[in-house]
Amino acid sequence: MQQGRVSEIPQDRYALIIGAMKCATTSLFSYLAEHPAIAAAKIKEPEFFSRDQEHQAKLARYEDLWDFDPDLHRYAMEASTGYSKWGERGAAERIHAYGLRPKLVYVVRDPFARIESHYNFMLKNPAWTRDITDEHLVQTSNYYLYAADYSRVFGRENLMILDYEALSSDPRGTVNQVCGFLGLAPVAAIADPSARNVTVPPKSSFERRLRRLVPAALGQDAPEALKRPIRRVLAAIRPDKARLTPAQRREIAATLAPDMARLRTEYGVDVARWGF
């Protein structure tokens, strides 16, 4: 990542969706990208300010992510969930050092459900060997840490904390809350309000072998009457998603409880619905 002040796009005309992972950030990005005053990044999740080199987009300049027209666009938007992951503390300072003064949107979700979804998503990677109670997963659900980091660096007035359940149940209404935060006109409708990047259970080794045996039957040109029973068979043999046990939930609750209380007191988030 290059250091130095950004140019061409004014420093206060960035909107960053900073996470949290598995909290419908892909859906929110897609909805907001429909707004005529928002220039969506060519790569939704560039991770330009993350330490994780593996997931960083290879860019000479951050500004290259956009075709930004200052006469048309009020904001250049991206959505990198790495900016609020455990192990990426300091992302707020790196964004500030680069010269950005953005508006920030942070989506939070029931921390237990977020951990389960994050874990099941990672199981698709054969190299993933961490337990469901791994510190990386648990502390990524410690929303207060990241809210406090970004508020300290950019000011509380420039951070909006958004509710995952509200976004899921009322996409347009929630998007218009973000538009109000950004000072933009509301949207009349969302073209496609369906959820994006939904976590599905990982495929078993048997299912992967079976899919290799019947690729033609599952191809785009195959008749739906043939694909439908094959999909039902594959779904039936797919393992259930991993879930936290009651003991694991109690352990995680004890870890997160102090900062959940701070999230309620300082940011007004209703953590009682999550059991805190």
Secondary structure, DSSP 8 states (H G I E B T S, - for coil): ---S---SS-TT-EEEE---TTSSHHHHHHHHHTSTTEEE-SSS---TT-S-GGGS---S-GGGG----TTT-SEEEEE-GGGGSTT-TTHHHHHHHHT---EEEEEE--HHHHHHHHHHHHTTSTT----TT-HHHHHHT-HHHHHHHHHHHH-GGGEEEEEHHHHHH-HHHHHHHHHHHHT----S--S--S--S-------HHHHHHHHH-TGGGSTTS-HHHHHHHHHHHHHHS-------HHHHHHHHHHHHHHHHHHHHHH----GGGT-
